[in-house]
Amino acid sequence: MDRIVVLTLSLLLGLVPLLAFGQKLEEDIYKTSAGDLKITFIGHASLVLTFADKVIHVDPVTSEGNYQQLPQADLILITHDHYDHFDPAALQILKKDSTLIVGPASLQSRVQGLKVMKNGDRLNLYGLEIEAVPAYNLVHKRPDGQPFHPRNTGNGYVITFGDKRVYIAGDTENIPEMKNLQNIDIAFLPMNLPYTMTPEMVAEAARWIKPRILYPYHYGDTDTSRLVTLLKDNPEIEVRIRRLK
């Protein structure tokens, strides 16, 4: 009985590491001018950002994590409507009465109360400035010639946490609009073929954006060491590899 009480208190106090499918989740913590930002890596494109007592889920998908064991969301950001980024079952688990859900217009009929953001829109939610930025393919296309991710259908997001700016790119290639991104401290860039970028494309995008920390994500079977090699002459960019296949 005492062990149950201790475990319950530990969970409430956040002393037990979050688990997904029995595996301890990786976490990184960054100091900002407004407190700590904790990033929890669920898998593929699914992340949890915890800041100022608010829990922000990005592209939650039940195939990537046991969301019954994760904290419910104050805010959910969805980049686009593909199954590995948008999962109604995950939303059902994470949603509270007060939860805000942000996503592109393609999801408006499928998510009740969705706050629609299109490329270029800005919102201030819970004191966080959120900007929706373009995410699309120029090179990689389906057999019928259509891009895997057409222009103006999905979002990347830039979120400001105190004095730190985090860029979560969504599914995209190294598009020209990335050259306009400024003062990015942490960047998540996708790296898997044929849907998003090659390591060479990610390296080029990183040189444009110049994040202090770069995470390749939803990289599938791509060799992440290739990206590390490509950026070895850019010591100002630290490449961090996490379990985000």
GIRA-V685543 format. One record per residue. SS is DSSP state (h for helix, s for strand, l for the rest). PSI is psi in degrees with one decimal (999 if undefined). Layout:
{{SS,PSI} {SS,PSI}}
//
This chain:
{{l,-44.6} {h,-37.6} {h,-37.3} {h,-42.4} {h,-45.1} {h,-43.3} {h,-42.1} {h,-45.8} {h,-39.0} {h,-41.6} {h,-42.7} {h,-35.5} {h,-1.4} {l,24.9} {l,-11.4} {l,127.6} {l,143.6} {l,144.1} {s,148.2} {s,116.7} {l,40.1} {l,0.6} {s,133.7} {s,132.1} {l,141.6} {s,143.9} {s,142.9} {s,144.9} {s,132.2} {s,137.2} {s,134.1} {s,171.6} {l,-12.1} {l,22.1} {s,179.4} {s,141.7} {s,120.1} {s,129.0} {s,122.4} {s,129.1} {s,109.0} {s,-53.3} {s,151.2} {l,-111.5} {l,5.0} {s,125.1} {s,159.3} {s,126.8} {s,125.7} {s,126.1} {s,130.5} {l,46.1} {l,14.4} {s,143.3} {s,121.2} {s,117.4} {s,136.8} {s,124.9} {l,57.0} {l,132.1} {l,126.7} {l,-21.7} {l,-13.8} {l,-19.2} {l,159.4} {l,92.0} {h,-12.7} {h,-23.9} {h,0.7} {l,154.6} {l,143.7} {l,162.9} {l,140.6} {l,-32.1} {s,136.9} {s,127.7} {s,126.2} {l,128.1} {l,-39.7} {l,-179.2} {l,10.2} {l,149.9} {l,-26.8} {l,8.0} {l,-26.4} {l,117.9} {l,104.0} {h,-32.4} {h,-39.9} {h,-40.7} {h,-40.5} {h,-39.3} {h,-40.5} {h,-20.1} {l,129.9} {l,173.2} {l,-31.1} {l,-0.4} {l,134.6} {s,135.0} {s,127.5} {s,137.9} {s,177.5} {l,165.8} {h,-25.6} {h,-16.7} {h,-0.9} {l,-38.4} {l,-8.7} {l,-11.4} {l,111.1} {l,131.5} {l,15.5} {l,134.1} {s,106.8} {s,131.2} {l,132.5} {l,165.5} {l,127.4} {l,-14.7} {l,151.6} {s,141.4} {s,150.9} {s,111.4} {s,126.7} {l,31.6} {l,6.1} {s,130.7} {s,124.6} {s,126.9} {s,130.6} {s,127.8} {s,160.6} {s,150.0} {s,114.1} {l,170.2} {l,141.0} {l,-34.7} {l,-51.5} {l,125.2} {s,162.1} {l,167.3} {l,-26.6} {l,3.1} {l,-3.5} {l,138.0} {s,147.5} {l,-34.9} {l,97.5} {l,155.8} {l,141.6} {l,17.4} {l,-20.0} {s,167.8} {s,145.6} {s,166.5} {s,137.2} {s,121.3} {s,132.3} {s,120.5} {s,99.9} {l,-119.9} {l,13.1} {s,137.3} {s,127.9} {s,127.7} {s,118.3} {s,109.5} {l,-20.1} {l,-161.9} {l,113.6} {l,167.6} {l,-174.4} {l,77.5} {l,155.8} {h,-30.4} {h,-21.8} {h,-25.8} {h,-16.9} {h,-8.1} {l,132.2} {l,150.2} {l,42.8} {l,122.8} {l,-39.3} {s,129.8} {s,137.1} {s,115.3} {s,133.1} {s,146.8} {l,72.1} {l,137.3} {l,149.6} {l,11.1} {l,-30.9} {l,-113.3} {l,151.4} {l,163.9} {h,-36.1} {h,-40.4} {h,-42.0} {h,-42.4} {h,-42.3} {h,-45.0} {h,-41.6} {h,-37.9} {h,-30.9} {h,-47.3} {h,-36.1} {l,52.4} {l,151.9} {l,-38.5} {s,132.0} {s,124.7} {s,115.5} {s,139.6} {s,172.4} {l,64.2} {l,-1.3} {l,-128.5} {l,10.8} {l,140.0} {l,104.6} {h,-22.6} {h,-24.8} {h,-41.2} {h,-42.5} {h,-44.0} {h,-42.8} {h,-29.0} {l,14.2} {l,-23.8} {l,12.8} {l,70.4} {l,-15.7} {l,-12.5} {l,114.4} {s,118.9} {s,122.7} {l,125.9} {l,124.1} {l,168.4} {l,85.0} {l,46.2} {l,999}}
//
